């Protein structure tokens, strides 16, 4: 019997509710994970078979933690629950049903880098001129389209407005074609292919609708169109679906998340019930009051009132800094002060920022001040070159049609197979409609490849064939260690004898350890399972709670985490909110939700910092503090001056100039003003710092073309423009 006495009344009601579709609106720190954990255990206790429960999360970390907690409540039954991320669960279903989609069940899963490589190769092979558009831009466009469930045919029929669109459509179509030929899927396919499968094969859909008696979804506000469509397809006719989320924490629209899913839940499930969790167990009263004072400025939201029985707590500290170096210095200083007066350590601190580029100054100061830190979501282990190279070998051993992985390792380590040879082999493969892997067997038929190089290709093919045969005889750990020895990778890195090669050697050894551990922990698991796990790792999965370091991360990466003390850095207009987010109310509201998420990561104390100037885009930019600071309830924070990291009260030339600059009166221009010319640096009260590129017109119609930060080009009437010449 599951005991619910540790839950508050609203949590208990949410756990016990079982009368149809329901949405649990769980405010920050309100114990949603606890509620979802107990609800799953409660359902099992009420007679639901564990294997009939489908529980979907957004990170492996959340899924693993939840399953561990459920195991403590119901024992080994927890192992039978279908629990994991959307991508991992539907990858599992796709492997079971692969043949009905004309795929083999050993298909590869391409991450963002693999997809980018494929797009780049397509652009090269098709000899497409994209003018100034990069491969990365095309790849992001394709991801955007797929996240919105728009496939090549629909894109060509409805959305082509320009020459570039036509080229993107051509690349998109070939991209989808190459994925199929490579027996590969990208991240978006792991959601789109099940929809395709269920719509094309009603019997398969019915099989899973019958199998899953109850659907439970964490972080529902982060679902995109495809994820929501899958939920609607799979929800049992009895409406047994429970979604948990917080519209105030919807921060992923850039990857397709649709807050409308949460706001419109009642339209798709008219007999739904809404249950609210409003008691916060994480933060102090002051932190909650500050966060609430900001988020209440959003118009589109589900009304809720967070409250807490925690103490009042300290005011937020707003640090005014001179520049990004001073900001980093002040953060380091306050960390040391907090540690000296309290029984806390580095692991109790998180430094949050809006963009990854902001970490550089922090890293420089932390290294100098000997503060242990770790970038969460930086260059992740499985995205390092030496790791991706070895994983590419394992992918080809698993799936010989994976052309992108084969291209990556064709000449690694170097074996005398150059780009010209590879290009000729690809042309042969396309002409004869065979895979690149099979082309290696027929390399002697490929025109203009020297006999010596043909032998190199043949030797490479023999090597791969050997490990393909060994795949089912050896464990993943044994196979990979034998392969590394034969390739001589560790020896190669040792002989290079550089700091970088030493790190590569350590990383390869770490991967071998991970493979050995995987084989030991999963006796019957195949290599494909390890490769799938690697493909679906997220940046937050790298966060280790017990390690003693200050965590540096973007606010997006911090979602779902909590820390005793949080620093929110770079709170300036054009950075937070980002300048490209000013275009619509919806974008600004999402930035505000992001600020809310940042504040509510903190248990005890929040520091907010902003700089008066910051080096951006190759020059010094003068900054104004974020509008979100101005939205804070005044009683919730105190302001302190940072300075320039020294005790002297003497102002630097920059500070004196800045004060002068701040106190200047606005001066309206007329046609007689001769000081404004192309090249003049100006400041506009709304658009910020800019450079004049053109003066045109005469009299009252005279205009200046100004390029502001972020390549924001404006034409301003000088008669009305309030510009400061710098």
Secondary structure by P-SEA (a helix, b strand, c coil): ccccccccaaaaaaaaccccbbbbbcccccaaaaaaaaaaaaaaaaccccccbbbbbccaaaaaaaaaaaaaaccccccccccccaaaaaaaaaaaaccccccccbbbbbcaaaaaaaaaaaaaaaccccccccaaaaaaaaaaaaaacccaaaaaacccccaaaaaaaaaaaaaaaaaaaacccccccccaaaaaaaaacaaaaaaaaaaccbbbbcccccccaaaaaaaaaccccccbbbbbbccccccccccccccccccccccccccbbbbbbcccccccaaaaaaaaaaccccccccbbbbbccccccccbbbbbbccaaaaaaaaaaaaaaaaaacccccccbbbbbcccccaaaaaaaaaaabbbbbbcccccccccaaaaaaaaaaaaaacccaaaaaaaccccccccccaaaaaaaaaaaaaacccaaaaaaaccccccccaaaaaaaaaaaaaaaaaaaacccccaaaaaaaaaaaaaaaaaaaaaccaaaaaaaaaaaaaaaaaaaaaaacccccaaaaaaaaaacccccccccccbbbbbbcccccccccccbbbbccccccccccccccccaaaaaaaaaaaaaaaaccccbbbbbbbcccccccbbbbbbccccccccccccbbbbbbccccccccccaaaaaaaaaaaccbbbbcccccccccccccccccccbbbbcccccccccccccccccccbbbbbcccccccccc
